[in-house]
Amino acid sequence: MIMDNKIKIVDEQTGRIMEGRRYSDGLHQALEAKENVKVEAATQTYATITLQNYFRMYKKLAGMTGTAITEAGELWDIYKLDVVEIPTNRPIVRDDRQDLIYRTKREKYNAVIDEIEKLVNNKRPVLVGTTSVETSELLSRMLNRKQISHNVLNAKLHQKEAQIVKEAGNAGMVTIATNMAGRGTDIKLSKEVINAGGLAIVGTERHESRRVDRQLRGRAGRQGDPGSSQFFVSLEDDLMRMFGSGRIAGIMDRLGLKEGEVIQHSMITKSIERAQKKVEENNFGIRKRLLEYDDVMNSQREVIYKRRFHALFGERLAVDVSNMIYDLCEQVVNDYQAENDFEGFKLELYRTFASEVPVDEKEFEKASADVIIEKLFDKVYKDYLDKRDKLSESTLPVIKDVFENQSQYENIAIPFSDGNKEVQIVANLKKSVESEGKEVPLAFEKGISLSTIDNSWKEHLREMDDLKQSVQNATYEQKDPLLIYKFESFNLFKTMLHKINKDVVSYLIKGNLLIKSQGSQIREANLPRGLDRSQMKEERGDLLSQAHSNTQEKEKPQPVRVEKKVGRNDPCPCGSGKKFKHCHGKNA
């Protein structure tokens, strides 16, 4: 659907708009271009989780639904939850009739319209359930031809859903809805309707899941009300084509049924339910496989989110930074000692830690890796702690001055650079003063850790998505794609963790306060309290200019303009009327 100059996806089953959902791999952009609406940029996944793993994060899990009994096996396999069936408050008196089987869809839809017309004449309200939006539109056109007034409940009338369902119990009212629509709103029946036989449910097709059919049936006969439910099925329906339509067609031929004639038998109804059960099992298999893939991601997700949590709140961040430095030292020593490359080792220490080698070449060759790792870690970590202390001391006087003289500010923005990338670290003024400047290096660690983890995880999700697609080809080698996925994803995760460690440690060690030619090294961040919108814009402009004043403004490189080359036989550009070779081009 096109709404508010945007392409919206409609769920084929529910008929509801899926807000925020976009097709991937450029398909959504292609649709936007086709429909002449604004083409949005491609989206990037920042976080992903399956519903199963999301629900399993809760310590206590419970649920209530009227149709869980058919999915009891799946609820136990995934969540270890038992299903208990609670008896109805009042006995059900609804008449659930056997399915009516037709040869073609055309015959089936004609029979549905005739049934609706008969029920309306009997002053009974009718709820017509369809499996797709397309079918609901088709039935609507057929009812218009018969001049039967009705409501269609789909994505176009999404906002009026509750009102339409509320009126669905009026005498002679016809409501066409996708099977999932209108749940949560009771259909109230008048005395006249109850006497006429209650709400009539007409199903135009069997759904792939028995649950959805039961949900539709359950709209009638609530709290002991009368009602009826009838499903119309054709051999051309998707479910019937997949399972057993040939056998039933053979029965119809042997019975000599003519066009428009119908079969109604409990054997066929049970056959359809068996087909539904097979589809449900297939769908459960797909969901279970998806969960097995997400379980691999889930273990990685827990590690990353734990580190991100520490970076966000800073309580265990010092331990994490220490571990990162140690892991990086271990990696560097093992890599270069295995190749006996002392010069490469020295260069890597300068590049990553901006540090000198703590051992000489002989010791590097003869000493064990553990000894070198300990010496390197002690030196690098001591240098880093000294740097933290110096950072606190150098920023404290300026922070105190801002805190005492400009009390309208809550936070302060401090520019850092490692020579390649500049970042603005935001620290709380009050905490910085109270901690004698120790809040500044903590804010520095938080900011760098968070941005690095987020960027690396975002890229890792994309790589994992590509991996999931590519490992499916392992089936051609008669290998289990899931095993290949587990192995490859572990290697990818190890690479990502090493990259995070290297980027964070390298920036923390090499990053320094930007040196200013004039003015303070520190700028105020956040707006003073009590400003109106225009003042906020001016203040924000001032802060942005202050934040970027640390680098001298460089002139933008101008494009090189090349004059069009004049051919020898072309007219001379001077306007003399002569050819170029006889004028200014004589000596060219």
C-alpha positions in Angstrom: 0.0 0.0 0.0 1.1 3.6 -0.6 0.4 5.8 2.5 1.9 9.2 3.4 4.2 9.0 0.3 5.7 5.7 1.6 5.5 2.0 0.6 3.8 0.0 3.4 3.9 -3.8 3.5 0.6 -5.6 4.2 0.7 -9.0 5.8 -1.1 -11.3 3.4 -2.6 -13.5 6.2 -3.7 -10.8 8.7 -4.4 -7.9 6.3 -2.6 -5.6 8.6 0.1 -3.0 7.8 3.5 -4.0 9.1 4.8 -0.7 10.3 8.6 -0.2 10.0 9.1 -3.4 8.0 11.0 -3.0 4.7 12.1 -5.5 2.1 15.8 -6.2 1.9 18.4 -6.4 -0.9 17.1 -3.3 -2.7 13.6 -4.7 -3.4 11.9 -2.0 -1.3 13.9 0.8 -3.1 12.8 -0.7 -6.4 9.1 -0.6 -5.4 9.6 3.1 -4.2 11.1 4.0 -7.6 8.3 2.2 -9.4 5.6 4.0 -7.5 7.4 7.4 -7.7 7.6 7.9 -4.0 10.7 9.0 -2.0 13.4 6.3 -2.3 14.7 5.8 1.3 18.3 4.7 2.0 18.9 1.0 2.6 18.5 0.1 6.3 21.2 -1.5 8.5 20.4 -4.0 11.2 21.7 -2.9 14.6 20.2 -5.7 16.7 18.4 -9.0 15.9 16.7 -11.7 18.0 14.0 -14.4 17.3 10.8 -14.2 19.3 11.6 -17.5 20.9 14.9 -16.4 22.3 13.3 -13.0 23.3 10.6 -14.8 25.3 13.2 -17.2 26.9 15.0 -14.2 28.4 12.1 -13.9 31.0 12.6 -15.8 34.2 8.9 -16.5 34.4 6.8 -17.4 31.3 3.1 -18.0 31.0 0.4 -17.4 28.4 -3.3 -17.7 27.7 -5.0 -18.5 24.4 -8.1 -20.3 23.3 -6.3 -22.4 20.7 -3.0 -23.6 22.3 -4.0 -27.2 22.5 -3.0 -27.9 18.9 0.5 -26.4 19.5 1.1 -28.2 22.8 4.1 -30.1 21.4 5.9 -26.9 20.2 5.3 -25.1 23.4 6.9 -27.9 25.3 9.9 -28.3 22.9 10.7 -24.6 22.8 9.7 -23.2 26.2 9.2 -26.4 28.4 5.6 -25.1 29.0 2.7 -27.5 29.6 -0.7 -26.7 28.1 -3.8 -27.0 30.3 -7.2 -26.9 28.8 -9.8 -25.0 30.9 -13.5 -25.9 30.4 -15.7 -23.1 29.1 -17.8 -21.1 31.5 -21.1 -22.1 29.8 -21.7 -25.1 27.4 -21.0 -24.4 23.7 -24.2 -24.7 21.7 -22.6 -23.5 18.4 -23.3 -25.8 15.4 -19.9 -26.6 13.8 -20.9 -28.2 10.4 -18.9 -30.5 8.2 -16.9 -28.8 5.4 -18.5 -28.4 2.0 -16.2 -29.6 -0.8 -16.5 -28.1 -4.4 -14.6 -28.9 -7.5 -13.5 -25.3 -8.4 -13.0 -22.0 -6.7 -15.7 -20.4 -8.9 -18.3 -22.9 -7.7 -17.1 -22.4 -4.1 -17.4 -18.6 -4.2 -20.8 -18.8 -5.8 -22.0 -21.1 -3.0 -20.5 -18.7 -0.4 -22.5 -15.8 -1.8 -25.7 -17.8 -2.0 -25.2 -18.9 1.7 -24.6 -15.2 2.8 -27.7 -14.1 0.9 -29.8 -16.8 2.6 -28.4 -15.9 6.1 -29.1 -12.2 5.6 -32.7 -12.9 4.6 -33.0 -14.9 7.9 -31.8 -11.7 9.7 -28.7 -13.4 11.0 -25.3 -11.5 11.1 -22.5 -13.1 9.0 -18.8 -13.0 9.6 -16.9 -14.1 6.5 -13.4 -15.3 7.1 -10.8 -15.2 4.3 -7.2 -16.3 4.2 -5.9 -13.3 2.2 -6.7 -9.7 1.5 -7.1 -10.6 -2.2 -10.0 -13.0 -1.5 -11.8 -10.5 0.8 -11.7 -7.9 -2.1 -13.1 -10.5 -4.6 -16.0 -11.4 -2.3 -16.7 -7.8 -1.7 -17.1 -7.2 -5.5 -19.4 -10.3 -5.8 -21.6 -9.0 -2.9 -21.8 -5.6 -4.5 -23.2 -7.2 -7.7 -25.8 -8.8 -5.5 -26.4 -5.4 -3.8 -25.8 -6.9 -0.3 -24.4 -4.2 2.0 -21.3 -5.3 3.9 -18.1 -4.1 5.6 -14.6 -5.2 4.5 -12.0 -5.3 7.3 -8.5 -5.1 5.9 -5.5 -2.8 5.9 -7.4 0.1 4.4 -9.9 0.2 7.3 -7.4 -0.8 9.9 -8.2 2.2 12.3 -11.9 1.4 12.3 -11.4 -2.3 13.1 -12.9 -2.3 16.6 -16.0 -0.3 15.5 -16.6 -2.6 12.5 -16.3 -5.7 14.7 -18.6 -4.1 17.3 -21.3 -3.7 14.7 -20.8 -7.2 13.2 -23.5 -8.7 15.5 -26.4 -6.5 14.2 -29.2 -8.3 12.3 -28.4 -8.9 8.6 -24.9 -7.3 8.9 -22.2 -8.9 6.7 -18.5 -8.5 7.7 -15.7 -9.8 5.5 -12.4 -10.1 7.4 -9.1 -11.8 7.1 -9.0 -14.7 9.6 -6.8 -12.9 12.2 -8.7 -9.6 12.2 -10.9 -8.3 14.9 -9.7 -10.4 17.8 -10.0 -8.8 21.2 -13.4 -7.2 20.5 -16.5 -9.1 21.5 -19.3 -9.3 18.9 -22.5 -8.5 20.9 -25.7 -10.0 19.8 -29.2 -8.6 20.2 -32.2 -10.6 21.4 -33.6 -10.6 17.9 -30.3 -12.1 16.5 -30.2 -14.8 19.3 -33.7 -15.9 18.4 -32.7 -16.0 14.7 -29.9 -18.4 15.4 -27.0 -16.2 16.4 -23.8 -15.2 14.5 -23.0 -17.3 11.4 -19.3 -17.9 10.6 -18.6 -18.6 6.9 -15.0 -19.7 6.2 -14.0 -19.3 2.5 -11.0 -21.6 2.8 -9.2 -23.8 5.3 -6.1 -22.1 6.7 -2.7 -23.9 6.8 -3.0 -23.9 10.6 -5.9 -25.4 12.6 -5.4 -22.7 15.2 -6.5 -19.9 12.8 -9.6 -21.9 11.8 -10.5 -22.4 15.4 -10.0 -18.7 16.1 -12.5 -17.9 13.4 -15.0 -20.5 14.6 -14.6 -19.2 18.2 -16.0 -15.7 17.2 -19.5 -17.3 17.4 -21.1 -19.2 20.3 -19.4 -17.2 23.1 -20.7 -17.6 26.7 -23.4 -20.0 25.6 -24.7 -17.9 22.7 -26.2 -19.8 19.7 -24.3 -19.7 16.4 -23.0 -21.8 13.5 -19.8 -22.2 11.5 -19.3 -23.6 8.0 -16.2 -23.9 5.9 -16.3 -23.9 2.1 -13.4 -25.7 0.4 -12.5 -26.3 -3.3 -10.0 -28.7 -4.8 -8.2 -25.7 -6.2 -7.3 -24.3 -2.8 -3.6 -24.3 -1.9 -4.0 -26.7 1.0 -6.1 -29.2 -1.1 -3.6 -29.1 -4.0 -0.8 -29.9 -1.7 -2.5 -32.8 0.1 -5.0 -35.3 -1.4 -7.1 -33.3 -3.9 -6.5 -36.0 -6.5 -8.0 -38.7 -4.3 -11.1 -36.6 -3.5 -11.4 -35.6 -7.2 -11.5 -39.4 -8.0 -14.3 -39.9 -5.5 -16.3 -37.0 -7.1 -15.9 -38.5 -10.5 -17.0 -42.0 -9.3 -20.1 -40.4 -7.7 -20.9 -38.6 -11.0 -21.1 -35.1 -9.5 -22.1 -32.3 -11.8 -20.9 -28.7 -11.7 -22.0 -26.8 -8.6 -22.8 -30.1 -6.7 -21.1 -30.5 -3.3 -19.6 -33.3 -1.1 -20.1 -33.1 2.7 -18.6 -36.0 4.7 -16.7 -36.3 8.0 -14.1 -38.5 6.3 -13.1 -35.5 4.0 -13.2 -33.1 6.9 -10.8 -35.3 8.9 -8.6 -35.7 5.8 -8.3 -31.9 5.6 -7.4 -31.7 9.2 -4.7 -34.3 8.7 -3.3 -32.2 5.8 -3.3 -29.1 8.1 -1.4 -31.1 10.7 1.3 -32.0 8.2 1.7 -28.3 7.2 1.9 -27.3 10.9 4.6 -29.9 11.4 6.5 -28.6 8.4 6.2 -25.0 9.7 7.3 -26.1 13.2 10.4 -27.7 11.6 11.2 -24.5 9.8 10.8 -22.4 13.1 12.9 -24.9 15.0 15.7 -24.8 12.4 15.6 -21.0 12.6 15.9 -21.2 16.4 18.9 -23.5 16.1 20.6 -20.9 13.9 19.6 -18.1 16.3 21.0 -20.1 19.3 24.4 -19.7 17.8 23.9 -16.0 17.5 22.4 -15.9 21.0 25.6 -17.0 22.7 27.5 -14.3 20.8 24.8 -11.8 21.6 25.1 -12.4 25.3 28.9 -11.8 25.3 28.6 -8.6 23.3 25.6 -7.2 25.3 27.4 -8.0 28.6 30.4 -6.0 27.4 28.1 -3.2 26.1 26.3 -3.1 29.5 29.7 -2.7 31.3 30.7 0.1 28.8 27.3 1.8 29.3 27.3 1.9 33.1 31.1 1.8 33.7 31.0 -0.4 36.8 33.2 -3.2 35.5 34.7 -1.3 32.6 38.2 -1.1 34.2 38.3 -4.9 34.4 37.2 -5.2 30.8 39.9 -2.7 29.6 42.5 -4.6 31.6 41.4 -7.9 30.0 41.4 -6.3 26.5 45.0 -5.1 26.9 46.1 -8.5 28.2 44.3 -10.4 25.3 45.9 -8.0 22.8 49.3 -8.4 24.3 48.9 -12.2 24.2 47.8 -12.1 20.5 50.7 -9.9 19.4 53.3 -11.9 21.2 52.0 -15.3 20.0 51.7 -14.1 16.4 55.2 -12.6 16.1 57.1 -15.1 18.3 55.7 -18.0 16.2 57.4 -16.4 13.1 60.5 -15.3 15.1 59.9 -11.7 13.7 61.4 -9.3 16.3 61.4 -6.3 14.0 57.7 -6.9 13.1 57.0 -7.2 16.8 58.7 -3.9 17.6 56.7 -2.2 14.8 53.4 -3.7 16.0 54.0 -2.4 19.5 54.6 1.1 18.2 51.6 0.9 16.0 49.1 -0.5 18.5 50.4 0.5 22.0 52.7 3.4 21.1 55.2 1.6 23.4 58.8 0.4 23.2 59.7 -3.3 23.4 60.1 -4.5 27.1 62.6 -7.3 26.0 65.7 -7.4 23.8 66.0 -9.6 20.7 67.7 -12.5 22.5 65.1 -12.7 25.2 62.4 -12.5 22.6 63.8 -15.5 20.9 64.6 -17.6 24.0 62.1 -16.7 26.7 58.7 -18.3 26.9 55.6 -16.5 25.5 54.1 -16.2 29.0 57.1 -14.3 30.3 57.1 -11.8 27.4 53.3 -11.4 27.7 53.5 -10.6 31.4 56.3 -8.0 30.9 54.5 -6.4 27.9 51.2 -6.2 29.8 52.8 -4.7 33.0 54.5 -2.0 30.9 51.5 -1.1 28.7 49.0 -1.2 31.6 51.3 0.9 33.8 51.7 3.5 31.0 48.0 3.6 30.5 47.2 4.1 34.2 49.8 7.0 34.3 48.0 8.5 31.3 44.7 8.3 33.0 46.1 10.1 36.1 47.6 12.8 33.9 44.3 13.2 32.0 42.5 13.7 35.3 45.0 16.3 36.5 45.1 18.3 33.2 41.3 18.6 32.8 40.4 19.2 36.5 41.2 23.0 36.6 39.2 23.8 33.5 36.3 21.6 34.7 36.3 23.3 38.1 36.3 26.7 36.5 33.3 25.8 34.2 31.4 24.2 37.1 31.9 27.2 39.5 31.4 30.0 37.0 28.9 28.6 34.5 26.5 26.6 36.7 23.8 26.4 33.9 25.7 23.5 32.3 25.3 19.9 33.4 27.8 18.2 31.0 31.0 19.1 29.3 32.3 18.0 25.9 36.0 17.2 25.6 37.6 16.7 22.2 40.0 13.8 21.8 42.0 12.6 18.8 44.4 9.7 18.0 45.8 11.5 14.9 43.2 9.9 12.6 39.8 10.1 14.2 38.4 12.9 16.4 35.7 12.2 19.0 33.7 14.3 21.5 33.5 12.7 24.9 30.8 14.0 27.2 31.4 14.0 30.9 29.2 15.1 33.8 30.5 18.3 35.4 29.4 17.6 39.0 30.8 14.0 39.0 34.0 15.1 37.4 34.6 17.7 40.2 33.6 15.4 43.0 35.9 12.6 41.7 38.8 14.9 41.3 38.8 14.5 37.5 38.6 10.7 37.5 35.2 10.9 35.7 36.9 12.2 32.6 39.0 9.1 31.8 36.0 6.9 32.7 33.8 8.9 30.2 36.6 8.5 27.6 36.7 4.7 28.1 32.9 4.5 28.0 32.5 6.5 24.8 35.2 4.7 22.9 34.1 1.3 24.0 30.5 1.9 23.2 31.0 3.3 19.7 33.6 0.6 18.8 31.4 -2.3 20.1 28.3 -1.0 18.3 30.0 -0.5 14.9 31.7 -3.9 15.1 28.5 -5.7 16.1 26.6 -4.0 13.3 29.1 -5.2 10.7 29.2 -8.7 12.3 25.4 -9.0 12.0 25.7 -8.3 8.2 28.5 -10.9 7.9 26.4 -13.5 9.8 23.4 -12.9 7.6 25.6 -13.4 4.5 27.1 -16.5 6.1 23.6 -18.0 6.8 22.7 -17.6 3.1 25.9 -19.1 1.8 26.2 -22.2 4.1 23.0 -23.6 2.6 25.1 -24.7 -0.4 26.8 -27.2 2.0 23.8 -29.5 1.4 25.2 -30.2 -2.1 28.3 -31.7 -0.4 25.9 -33.8 1.9 27.1 -31.7 4.9 24.9 -30.2 7.6 24.7 -26.4 6.9 24.2 -25.8 10.7 27.5 -27.4 11.6 29.3 -25.3 9.0 27.5 -22.2 10.3 28.6 -22.9 13.9 32.2 -23.4 12.9 32.4 -20.3 10.6 30.5 -18.0 12.9 32.8 -18.9 15.7 35.8 -17.8 13.6 34.0 -14.6 12.6 33.2 -13.8 16.2 36.8 -14.4 17.3 38.0 -12.0 14.5 35.4 -9.4 15.6 36.5 -9.6 19.3 40.1 -9.2 18.3 39.2 -6.1 16.2 37.2 -4.6 19.1 40.1 -5.2 21.5 42.6 -3.7 19.1 40.5 -0.6 18.2 39.5 0.2 21.8 43.0 -0.3 23.3 44.7 1.5 20.5 42.5 4.6 20.8 42.6 4.7 24.6 46.4 4.6 24.6 47.0 6.9 21.6 44.0 9.2 22.0 44.9 12.6 23.6 43.2 15.9 24.3 43.3 18.0 21.2 45.8 20.9 21.4 44.3 24.3 20.8 46.0 27.3 19.4 43.9 29.5 21.6 41.1 29.1 24.2 40.3 26.1 26.3 40.7 22.4 25.4 37.3 21.7 26.8 33.9 22.8 25.6 30.5 22.9 27.3 28.0 20.3 26.3 24.2 20.2 26.7 22.0 23.3 26.7 21.3 25.5 29.7 17.9 25.0 31.4 15.0 27.2 30.5 15.9 28.2 26.9 13.2 28.6 24.3 13.5 26.9 20.9 15.2 29.8 19.0 17.8 30.2 21.9 18.4 26.4 21.8 19.2 26.6 18.1 21.6 29.5 18.6 23.2 27.7 21.6 23.5 24.5 19.6 25.2 26.4 16.8 27.7 27.9 19.2 28.5 24.5 20.7 29.0 22.9 17.3 31.3 25.7 16.3 33.2 25.3 19.6 33.4 21.5 19.2 35.0 21.9 15.7 37.3 24.8 16.5 40.0 22.3 17.5 41.0 21.8 13.8 42.1 24.6 11.6 39.8 25.1 8.8 41.3 23.7 5.7 40.6 25.1 2.2 38.5 22.8 0.2 40.4 21.4 -2.8 39.1 23.1 -5.9 38.4 21.0 -9.0 40.9 21.2 -11.8 39.2 22.7 -14.8 40.5 21.7 -18.2 39.6 23.8 -21.2 38.1 22.1 -24.2 40.8 21.2 -26.7 40.5 23.1 -29.9 41.0 21.0 -33.1 43.4 22.2 -35.8 40.6 22.7 -38.3 38.1 24.3 -35.8 37.4 28.0 -35.8 39.9 29.9 -33.6 38.4 30.8 -30.2 39.7 34.4 -30.6 36.8 35.1 -33.0 38.9 36.0 -36.1 37.0 33.6 -38.3 40.1 31.8 -39.4 40.9 28.2 -38.7 42.8 27.5 -35.5 45.9 26.2 -37.5 46.1 29.5 -39.5 45.6 31.8 -36.4 46.7 31.2 -32.8 47.5 27.6 -33.5 50.3 28.2 -36.0 53.0 27.5 -33.4 51.0 24.9 -31.4 
